[in-house]
Amino acid sequence: MPGVQELIVIFLIVVVLFGASRLPQLGRGLGEGISNFKKGLKSAEDGESNSDARPENEKAKG
């Protein structure tokens, strides 16, 4: 488990790479990705196939 100093260094590197204004967007995208991943795992545990999880408008496209 990284300590406080390591976390600060990682945070500073992320700020330098992406800029402070993009951090909320990155966090939101990461949160949505994790949420979708958890939903996918839950649907797989329930025995649903991935094709059933697609919205109706995507099913019509193919």
mmCIF file of the N, C-alpha and C atoms, coordinates in Angstrom:
data_MODEL
# 
_entry.id   MODEL 
# 
loop_
_atom_site.group_PDB 
_atom_site.id 
_atom_site.type_symbol 
_atom_site.label_atom_id 
_atom_site.label_alt_id 
_atom_site.label_comp_id 
_atom_site.label_asym_id 
_atom_site.label_entity_id 
_atom_site.label_seq_id 
_atom_site.pdbx_PDB_ins_code 
_atom_site.Cartn_x 
_atom_site.Cartn_y 
_atom_site.Cartn_z 
_atom_site.occupancy 
_atom_site.B_iso_or_equiv 
_atom_site.pdbx_formal_charge 
_atom_site.auth_seq_id 
_atom_site.auth_comp_id 
_atom_site.auth_asym_id 
_atom_site.auth_atom_id 
_atom_site.pdbx_PDB_model_num 
ATOM 1   N N  . MET A 1 1  ? 0.852   -1.183  0.000   1.00 0.00 ? 1  MET A N  1 
ATOM 2   C CA . MET A 1 1  ? 0.000   0.000   0.000   1.00 0.00 ? 1  MET A CA 1 
ATOM 3   C C  . MET A 1 1  ? 0.890   1.235   0.000   1.00 0.00 ? 1  MET A C  1 
ATOM 4   N N  . PRO A 1 2  ? 0.652   2.133   -0.973  1.00 0.00 ? 2  PRO A N  1 
ATOM 5   C CA . PRO A 1 2  ? 1.494   3.331   -1.024  1.00 0.00 ? 2  PRO A CA 1 
ATOM 6   C C  . PRO A 1 2  ? 1.226   4.260   0.160   1.00 0.00 ? 2  PRO A C  1 
ATOM 7   N N  . GLY A 1 3  ? 2.277   4.905   0.612   1.00 0.00 ? 3  GLY A N  1 
ATOM 8   C CA . GLY A 1 3  ? 2.160   5.839   1.716   1.00 0.00 ? 3  GLY A CA 1 
ATOM 9   C C  . GLY A 1 3  ? 1.695   7.203   1.234   1.00 0.00 ? 3  GLY A C  1 
ATOM 10  N N  . VAL A 1 4  ? 1.623   8.133   2.159   1.00 0.00 ? 4  VAL A N  1 
ATOM 11  C CA . VAL A 1 4  ? 1.144   9.475   1.852   1.00 0.00 ? 4  VAL A CA 1 
ATOM 12  C C  . VAL A 1 4  ? 2.075   10.171  0.859   1.00 0.00 ? 4  VAL A C  1 
ATOM 13  N N  . GLN A 1 5  ? 3.366   10.035  1.049   1.00 0.00 ? 5  GLN A N  1 
ATOM 14  C CA . GLN A 1 5  ? 4.312   10.696  0.151   1.00 0.00 ? 5  GLN A CA 1 
ATOM 15  C C  . GLN A 1 5  ? 4.186   10.165  -1.279  1.00 0.00 ? 5  GLN A C  1 
ATOM 16  N N  . GLU A 1 6  ? 4.021   8.871   -1.431  1.00 0.00 ? 6  GLU A N  1 
ATOM 17  C CA . GLU A 1 6  ? 3.868   8.300   -2.759  1.00 0.00 ? 6  GLU A CA 1 
ATOM 18  C C  . GLU A 1 6  ? 2.589   8.777   -3.422  1.00 0.00 ? 6  GLU A C  1 
ATOM 19  N N  . LEU A 1 7  ? 1.503   8.866   -2.658  1.00 0.00 ? 7  LEU A N  1 
ATOM 20  C CA . LEU A 1 7  ? 0.239   9.340   -3.207  1.00 0.00 ? 7  LEU A CA 1 
ATOM 21  C C  . LEU A 1 7  ? 0.339   10.797  -3.655  1.00 0.00 ? 7  LEU A C  1 
ATOM 22  N N  . ILE A 1 8  ? 1.052   11.613  -2.906  1.00 0.00 ? 8  ILE A N  1 
ATOM 23  C CA . ILE A 1 8  ? 1.240   13.015  -3.273  1.00 0.00 ? 8  ILE A CA 1 
ATOM 24  C C  . ILE A 1 8  ? 2.032   13.116  -4.575  1.00 0.00 ? 8  ILE A C  1 
ATOM 25  N N  . VAL A 1 9  ? 3.072   12.303  -4.703  1.00 0.00 ? 9  VAL A N  1 
ATOM 26  C CA . VAL A 1 9  ? 3.873   12.315  -5.928  1.00 0.00 ? 9  VAL A CA 1 
ATOM 27  C C  . VAL A 1 9  ? 3.028   11.876  -7.115  1.00 0.00 ? 9  VAL A C  1 
ATOM 28  N N  . ILE A 1 10 ? 2.249   10.838  -6.958  1.00 0.00 ? 10 ILE A N  1 
ATOM 29  C CA . ILE A 1 10 ? 1.379   10.364  -8.040  1.00 0.00 ? 10 ILE A CA 1 
ATOM 30  C C  . ILE A 1 10 ? 0.375   11.447  -8.423  1.00 0.00 ? 10 ILE A C  1 
ATOM 31  N N  . PHE A 1 11 ? -0.226  12.103  -7.424  1.00 0.00 ? 11 PHE A N  1 
ATOM 32  C CA . PHE A 1 11 ? -1.189  13.166  -7.699  1.00 0.00 ? 11 PHE A CA 1 
ATOM 33  C C  . PHE A 1 11 ? -0.536  14.314  -8.471  1.00 0.00 ? 11 PHE A C  1 
ATOM 34  N N  . LEU A 1 12 ? 0.655   14.703  -8.071  1.00 0.00 ? 12 LEU A N  1 
ATOM 35  C CA . LEU A 1 12 ? 1.351   15.792  -8.766  1.00 0.00 ? 12 LEU A CA 1 
ATOM 36  C C  . LEU A 1 12 ? 1.673   15.417  -10.207 1.00 0.00 ? 12 LEU A C  1 
ATOM 37  N N  . ILE A 1 13 ? 2.061   14.182  -10.443 1.00 0.00 ? 13 ILE A N  1 
ATOM 38  C CA . ILE A 1 13 ? 2.342   13.730  -11.807 1.00 0.00 ? 13 ILE A CA 1 
ATOM 39  C C  . ILE A 1 13 ? 1.073   13.779  -12.650 1.00 0.00 ? 13 ILE A C  1 
ATOM 40  N N  . VAL A 1 14 ? -0.046  13.359  -12.089 1.00 0.00 ? 14 VAL A N  1 
ATOM 41  C CA . VAL A 1 14 ? -1.317  13.391  -12.816 1.00 0.00 ? 14 VAL A CA 1 
ATOM 42  C C  . VAL A 1 14 ? -1.702  14.831  -13.142 1.00 0.00 ? 14 VAL A C  1 
ATOM 43  N N  . VAL A 1 15 ? -1.518  15.746  -12.195 1.00 0.00 ? 15 VAL A N  1 
ATOM 44  C CA . VAL A 1 15 ? -1.839  17.157  -12.438 1.00 0.00 ? 15 VAL A CA 1 
ATOM 45  C C  . VAL A 1 15 ? -0.963  17.718  -13.547 1.00 0.00 ? 15 VAL A C  1 
ATOM 46  N N  . VAL A 1 16 ? 0.311   17.377  -13.549 1.00 0.00 ? 16 VAL A N  1 
ATOM 47  C CA . VAL A 1 16 ? 1.213   17.883  -14.587 1.00 0.00 ? 16 VAL A CA 1 
ATOM 48  C C  . VAL A 1 16 ? 0.829   17.309  -15.951 1.00 0.00 ? 16 VAL A C  1 
ATOM 49  N N  . LEU A 1 17 ? 0.498   16.029  -16.001 1.00 0.00 ? 17 LEU A N  1 
ATOM 50  C CA . LEU A 1 17 ? 0.180   15.397  -17.275 1.00 0.00 ? 17 LEU A CA 1 
ATOM 51  C C  . LEU A 1 17 ? -1.140  15.885  -17.870 1.00 0.00 ? 17 LEU A C  1 
ATOM 52  N N  . PHE A 1 18 ? -2.173  15.982  -17.033 1.00 0.00 ? 18 PHE A N  1 
ATOM 53  C CA . PHE A 1 18 ? -3.512  16.258  -17.548 1.00 0.00 ? 18 PHE A CA 1 
ATOM 54  C C  . PHE A 1 18 ? -3.994  17.673  -17.284 1.00 0.00 ? 18 PHE A C  1 
ATOM 55  N N  . GLY A 1 19 ? -3.409  18.375  -16.344 1.00 0.00 ? 19 GLY A N  1 
ATOM 56  C CA . GLY A 1 19 ? -3.867  19.718  -16.009 1.00 0.00 ? 19 GLY A CA 1 
ATOM 57  C C  . GLY A 1 19 ? -4.980  19.669  -14.977 1.00 0.00 ? 19 GLY A C  1 
ATOM 58  N N  . ALA A 1 20 ? -5.022  20.681  -14.142 1.00 0.00 ? 20 ALA A N  1 
ATOM 59  C CA . ALA A 1 20 ? -5.992  20.703  -13.042 1.00 0.00 ? 20 ALA A CA 1 
ATOM 60  C C  . ALA A 1 20 ? -7.430  20.793  -13.537 1.00 0.00 ? 20 ALA A C  1 
ATOM 61  N N  . SER A 1 21 ? -7.650  21.419  -14.675 1.00 0.00 ? 21 SER A N  1 
ATOM 62  C CA . SER A 1 21 ? -9.023  21.583  -15.167 1.00 0.00 ? 21 SER A CA 1 
ATOM 63  C C  . SER A 1 21 ? -9.617  20.270  -15.669 1.00 0.00 ? 21 SER A C  1 
ATOM 64  N N  . ARG A 1 22 ? -8.786  19.315  -16.057 1.00 0.00 ? 22 ARG A N  1 
ATOM 65  C CA . ARG A 1 22 ? -9.295  18.043  -16.583 1.00 0.00 ? 22 ARG A CA 1 
ATOM 66  C C  . ARG A 1 22 ? -9.481  16.985  -15.512 1.00 0.00 ? 22 ARG A C  1 
ATOM 67  N N  . LEU A 1 23 ? -8.995  17.229  -14.301 1.00 0.00 ? 23 LEU A N  1 
ATOM 68  C CA . LEU A 1 23 ? -9.109  16.215  -13.248 1.00 0.00 ? 23 LEU A CA 1 
ATOM 69  C C  . LEU A 1 23 ? -10.551 15.825  -12.928 1.00 0.00 ? 23 LEU A C  1 
ATOM 70  N N  . PRO A 1 24 ? -11.498 16.771  -12.815 1.00 0.00 ? 24 PRO A N  1 
ATOM 71  C CA . PRO A 1 24 ? -12.883 16.340  -12.563 1.00 0.00 ? 24 PRO A CA 1 
ATOM 72  C C  . PRO A 1 24 ? -13.442 15.450  -13.674 1.00 0.00 ? 24 PRO A C  1 
ATOM 73  N N  . GLN A 1 25 ? -13.099 15.753  -14.921 1.00 0.00 ? 25 GLN A N  1 
ATOM 74  C CA . GLN A 1 25 ? -13.551 14.924  -16.034 1.00 0.00 ? 25 GLN A CA 1 
ATOM 75  C C  . GLN A 1 25 ? -12.961 13.523  -15.958 1.00 0.00 ? 25 GLN A C  1 
ATOM 76  N N  . LEU A 1 26 ? -11.682 13.447  -15.611 1.00 0.00 ? 26 LEU A N  1 
ATOM 77  C CA . LEU A 1 26 ? -11.033 12.138  -15.489 1.00 0.00 ? 26 LEU A CA 1 
ATOM 78  C C  . LEU A 1 26 ? -11.646 11.329  -14.348 1.00 0.00 ? 26 LEU A C  1 
ATOM 79  N N  . GLY A 1 27 ? -11.903 11.990  -13.233 1.00 0.00 ? 27 GLY A N  1 
ATOM 80  C CA . GLY A 1 27 ? -12.515 11.302  -12.101 1.00 0.00 ? 27 GLY A CA 1 
ATOM 81  C C  . GLY A 1 27 ? -13.912 10.801  -12.418 1.00 0.00 ? 27 GLY A C  1 
ATOM 82  N N  . ARG A 1 28 ? -14.687 11.626  -13.109 1.00 0.00 ? 28 ARG A N  1 
ATOM 83  C CA . ARG A 1 28 ? -16.044 11.239  -13.487 1.00 0.00 ? 28 ARG A CA 1 
ATOM 84  C C  . ARG A 1 28 ? -16.008 10.043  -14.437 1.00 0.00 ? 28 ARG A C  1 
ATOM 85  N N  . GLY A 1 29 ? -15.122 10.098  -15.408 1.00 0.00 ? 29 GLY A N  1 
ATOM 86  C CA . GLY A 1 29 ? -15.001 8.994   -16.357 1.00 0.00 ? 29 GLY A CA 1 
ATOM 87  C C  . GLY A 1 29 ? -14.558 7.707   -15.685 1.00 0.00 ? 29 GLY A C  1 
ATOM 88  N N  . LEU A 1 30 ? -13.628 7.831   -14.755 1.00 0.00 ? 30 LEU A N  1 
ATOM 89  C CA . LEU A 1 30 ? -13.170 6.654   -14.020 1.00 0.00 ? 30 LEU A CA 1 
ATOM 90  C C  . LEU A 1 30 ? -14.297 6.066   -13.179 1.00 0.00 ? 30 LEU A C  1 
ATOM 91  N N  . GLY A 1 31 ? -15.058 6.929   -12.521 1.00 0.00 ? 31 GLY A N  1 
ATOM 92  C CA . GLY A 1 31 ? -16.189 6.463   -11.709 1.00 0.00 ? 31 GLY A CA 1 
ATOM 93  C C  . GLY A 1 31 ? -17.245 5.768   -12.543 1.00 0.00 ? 31 GLY A C  1 
ATOM 94  N N  . GLU A 1 32 ? -17.545 6.327   -13.709 1.00 0.00 ? 32 GLU A N  1 
ATOM 95  C CA . GLU A 1 32 ? -18.531 5.692   -14.593 1.00 0.00 ? 32 GLU A CA 1 
ATOM 96  C C  . GLU A 1 32 ? -18.017 4.352   -15.105 1.00 0.00 ? 32 GLU A C  1 
ATOM 97  N N  . GLY A 1 33 ? -16.737 4.289   -15.399 1.00 0.00 ? 33 GLY A N  1 
ATOM 98  C CA . GLY A 1 33 ? -16.163 3.024   -15.863 1.00 0.00 ? 33 GLY A CA 1 
ATOM 99  C C  . GLY A 1 33 ? -16.232 1.942   -14.805 1.00 0.00 ? 33 GLY A C  1 
ATOM 100 N N  . ILE A 1 34 ? -15.917 2.303   -13.570 1.00 0.00 ? 34 ILE A N  1 
ATOM 101 C CA . ILE A 1 34 ? -15.993 1.340   -12.471 1.00 0.00 ? 34 ILE A CA 1 
ATOM 102 C C  . ILE A 1 34 ? -17.434 0.898   -12.251 1.00 0.00 ? 34 ILE A C  1 
ATOM 103 N N  . SER A 1 35 ? -18.369 1.853   -12.328 1.00 0.00 ? 35 SER A N  1 
ATOM 104 C CA . SER A 1 35 ? -19.782 1.534   -12.150 1.00 0.00 ? 35 SER A CA 1 
ATOM 105 C C  . SER A 1 35 ? -20.260 0.563   -13.231 1.00 0.00 ? 35 SER A C  1 
ATOM 106 N N  . ASN A 1 36 ? -19.890 0.825   -14.477 1.00 0.00 ? 36 ASN A N  1 
ATOM 107 C CA . ASN A 1 36 ? -20.279 -0.067  -15.569 1.00 0.00 ? 36 ASN A CA 1 
ATOM 108 C C  . ASN A 1 36 ? -19.643 -1.444  -15.418 1.00 0.00 ? 36 ASN A C  1 
ATOM 109 N N  . PHE A 1 37 ? -18.414 -1.491  -14.946 1.00 0.00 ? 37 PHE A N  1 
ATOM 110 C CA . PHE A 1 37 ? -17.739 -2.760  -14.725 1.00 0.00 ? 37 PHE A CA 1 
ATOM 111 C C  . PHE A 1 37 ? -18.478 -3.582  -13.661 1.00 0.00 ? 37 PHE A C  1 
ATOM 112 N N  . LYS A 1 38 ? -18.874 -2.923  -12.571 1.00 0.00 ? 38 LYS A N  1 
ATOM 113 C CA . LYS A 1 38 ? -19.608 -3.617  -11.513 1.00 0.00 ? 38 LYS A CA 1 
ATOM 114 C C  . LYS A 1 38 ? -20.963 -4.114  -12.013 1.00 0.00 ? 38 LYS A C  1 
ATOM 115 N N  . LYS A 1 39 ? -21.647 -3.301  -12.822 1.00 0.00 ? 39 LYS A N  1 
ATOM 116 C CA . LYS A 1 39 ? -22.923 -3.731  -13.391 1.00 0.00 ? 39 LYS A CA 1 
ATOM 117 C C  . LYS A 1 39 ? -22.732 -4.947  -14.282 1.00 0.00 ? 39 LYS A C  1 
ATOM 118 N N  . GLY A 1 40 ? -21.652 -4.942  -15.056 1.00 0.00 ? 40 GLY A N  1 
ATOM 119 C CA . GLY A 1 40 ? -21.364 -6.080  -15.919 1.00 0.00 ? 40 GLY A CA 1 
ATOM 120 C C  . GLY A 1 40 ? -21.088 -7.343  -15.126 1.00 0.00 ? 40 GLY A C  1 
ATOM 121 N N  . LEU A 1 41 ? -20.344 -7.207  -14.036 1.00 0.00 ? 41 LEU A N  1 
ATOM 122 C CA . LEU A 1 41 ? -20.078 -8.372  -13.190 1.00 0.00 ? 41 LEU A CA 1 
ATOM 123 C C  . LEU A 1 41 ? -21.362 -8.902  -12.569 1.00 0.00 ? 41 LEU A C  1 
ATOM 124 N N  . LYS A 1 42 ? -22.220 -7.988  -12.116 1.00 0.00 ? 42 LYS A N  1 
ATOM 125 C CA . LYS A 1 42 ? -23.466 -8.413  -11.486 1.00 0.00 ? 42 LYS A CA 1 
ATOM 126 C C  . LYS A 1 42 ? -24.368 -9.115  -12.490 1.00 0.00 ? 42 LYS A C  1 
ATOM 127 N N  . SER A 1 43 ? -24.438 -8.575  -13.716 1.00 0.00 ? 43 SER A N  1 
ATOM 128 C CA . SER A 1 43 ? -25.281 -9.208  -14.727 1.00 0.00 ? 43 SER A CA 1 
ATOM 129 C C  . SER A 1 43 ? -24.725 -10.579 -15.114 1.00 0.00 ? 43 SER A C  1 
ATOM 130 N N  . ALA A 1 44 ? -23.401 -10.722 -15.112 1.00 0.00 ? 44 ALA A N  1 
ATOM 131 C CA . ALA A 1 44 ? -22.803 -12.017 -15.420 1.00 0.00 ? 44 ALA A CA 1 
ATOM 132 C C  . ALA A 1 44 ? -23.099 -13.025 -14.313 1.00 0.00 ? 44 ALA A C  1 
ATOM 133 N N  . GLU A 1 45 ? -23.114 -12.560 -13.072 1.00 0.00 ? 45 GLU A N  1 
ATOM 134 C CA . GLU A 1 45 ? -23.431 -13.451 -11.955 1.00 0.00 ? 45 GLU A CA 1 
ATOM 135 C C  . GLU A 1 45 ? -24.894 -13.873 -11.994 1.00 0.00 ? 45 GLU A C  1 
ATOM 136 N N  . ASP A 1 46 ? -25.755 -12.994 -12.490 1.00 0.00 ? 46 ASP A N  1 
ATOM 137 C CA . ASP A 1 46 ? -27.177 -13.296 -12.568 1.00 0.00 ? 46 ASP A CA 1 
ATOM 138 C C  . ASP A 1 46 ? -27.510 -14.189 -13.760 1.00 0.00 ? 46 ASP A C  1 
ATOM 139 N N  . GLY A 1 47 ? -26.524 -14.442 -14.612 1.00 0.00 ? 47 GLY A N  1 
ATOM 140 C CA . GLY A 1 47 ? -26.721 -15.333 -15.747 1.00 0.00 ? 47 GLY A CA 1 
ATOM 141 C C  . GLY A 1 47 ? -27.191 -14.638 -17.003 1.00 0.00 ? 47 GLY A C  1 
ATOM 142 N N  . GLU A 1 48 ? -27.162 -13.330 -17.034 1.00 0.00 ? 48 GLU A N  1 
ATOM 143 C CA . GLU A 1 48 ? -27.565 -12.603 -18.229 1.00 0.00 ? 48 GLU A CA 1 
ATOM 144 C C  . GLU A 1 48 ? -26.396 -12.574 -19.196 1.00 0.00 ? 48 GLU A C  1 
ATOM 145 N N  . SER A 1 49 ? -26.699 -12.562 -20.476 1.00 0.00 ? 49 SER A N  1 
ATOM 146 C CA . SER A 1 49 ? -25.630 -12.427 -21.463 1.00 0.00 ? 49 SER A CA 1 
ATOM 147 C C  . SER A 1 49 ? -25.380 -10.954 -21.713 1.00 0.00 ? 49 SER A C  1 
ATOM 148 N N  . ASN A 1 50 ? -24.200 -10.628 -22.222 1.00 0.00 ? 50 ASN A N  1 
ATOM 149 C CA . ASN A 1 50 ? -23.843 -9.239  -22.481 1.00 0.00 ? 50 ASN A CA 1 
ATOM 150 C C  . ASN A 1 50 ? -24.708 -8.617  -23.559 1.00 0.00 ? 50 ASN A C  1 
ATOM 151 N N  . SER A 1 51 ? -25.181 -9.402  -24.518 1.00 0.00 ? 51 SER A N  1 
ATOM 152 C CA . SER A 1 51 ? -25.995 -8.833  -25.579 1.00 0.00 ? 51 SER A CA 1 
ATOM 153 C C  . SER A 1 51 ? -27.341 -8.362  -25.051 1.00 0.00 ? 51 SER A C  1 
ATOM 154 N N  . ASP A 1 52 ? -27.848 -8.962  -23.979 1.00 0.00 ? 52 ASP A N  1 
ATOM 155 C CA . ASP A 1 52 ? -29.105 -8.524  -23.388 1.00 0.00 ? 52 ASP A CA 1 
ATOM 156 C C  . ASP A 1 52 ? -28.950 -7.217  -22.633 1.00 0.00 ? 52 ASP A C  1 
ATOM 157 N N  . ALA A 1 53 ? -27.743 -6.857  -22.258 1.00 0.00 ? 53 ALA A N  1 
ATOM 158 C CA . ALA A 1 53 ? -27.508 -5.645  -21.473 1.00 0.00 ? 53 ALA A CA 1 
ATOM 159 C C  . ALA A 1 53 ? -27.446 -4.403  -22.359 1.00 0.00 ? 53 ALA A C  1 
ATOM 160 N N  . ARG A 1 54 ? -27.398 -4.570  -23.677 1.00 0.00 ? 54 ARG A N  1 
ATOM 161 C CA . ARG A 1 54 ? -27.316 -3.415  -24.558 1.00 0.00 ? 54 ARG A CA 1 
ATOM 162 C C  . ARG A 1 54 ? -28.664 -2.710  -24.621 1.00 0.00 ? 54 ARG A C  1 
ATOM 163 N N  . PRO A 1 55 ? -28.649 -1.379  -24.766 1.00 0.00 ? 55 PRO A N  1 
ATOM 164 C CA . PRO A 1 55 ? -29.901 -0.641  -24.928 1.00 0.00 ? 55 PRO A CA 1 
ATOM 165 C C  . PRO A 1 55 ? -30.615 -1.046  -26.220 1.00 0.00 ? 55 PRO A C  1 
ATOM 166 N N  . GLU A 1 56 ? -31.917 -0.778  -26.285 1.00 0.00 ? 56 GLU A N  1 
ATOM 167 C CA . GLU A 1 56 ? -32.717 -1.189  -27.430 1.00 0.00 ? 56 GLU A CA 1 
ATOM 168 C C  . GLU A 1 56 ? -32.234 -0.577  -28.734 1.00 0.00 ? 56 GLU A C  1 
ATOM 169 N N  . ASN A 1 57 ? -31.805 0.703   -28.709 1.00 0.00 ? 57 ASN A N  1 
ATOM 170 C CA . ASN A 1 57 ? -31.385 1.335   -29.955 1.00 0.00 ? 57 ASN A CA 1 
ATOM 171 C C  . ASN A 1 57 ? -30.110 0.708   -30.511 1.00 0.00 ? 57 ASN A C  1 
ATOM 172 N N  . GLU A 1 58 ? -29.254 0.151   -29.677 1.00 0.00 ? 58 GLU A N  1 
ATOM 173 C CA . GLU A 1 58 ? -28.062 -0.542  -30.161 1.00 0.00 ? 58 GLU A CA 1 
ATOM 174 C C  . GLU A 1 58 ? -28.396 -1.925  -30.683 1.00 0.00 ? 58 GLU A C  1 
ATOM 175 N N  . LYS A 1 59 ? -29.448 -2.575  -30.122 1.00 0.00 ? 59 LYS A N  1 
ATOM 176 C CA . LYS A 1 59 ? -29.848 -3.881  -30.609 1.00 0.00 ? 59 LYS A CA 1 
ATOM 177 C C  . LYS A 1 59 ? -30.339 -3.787  -32.056 1.00 0.00 ? 59 LYS A C  1 
ATOM 178 N N  . ALA A 1 60 ? -31.033 -2.695  -32.377 1.00 0.00 ? 60 ALA A N  1 
ATOM 179 C CA . ALA A 1 60 ? -31.567 -2.531  -33.726 1.00 0.00 ? 60 ALA A CA 1 
ATOM 180 C C  . ALA A 1 60 ? -30.447 -2.324  -34.740 1.00 0.00 ? 60 ALA A C  1 
ATOM 181 N N  . LYS A 1 61 ? -29.340 -1.709  -34.315 1.00 0.00 ? 61 LYS A N  1 
ATOM 182 C CA . LYS A 1 61 ? -28.230 -1.444  -35.224 1.00 0.00 ? 61 LYS A CA 1 
ATOM 183 C C  . LYS A 1 61 ? -27.468 -2.708  -35.590 1.00 0.00 ? 61 LYS A C  1 
ATOM 184 N N  . GLY A 1 62 ? -27.511 -3.689  -34.714 1.00 0.00 ? 62 GLY A N  1 
ATOM 185 C CA . GLY A 1 62 ? -26.799 -4.893  -35.080 1.00 0.00 ? 62 GLY A CA 1 
ATOM 186 C C  . GLY A 1 62 ? -25.991 -5.362  -34.002 1.00 0.00 ? 62 GLY A C  1 
# 
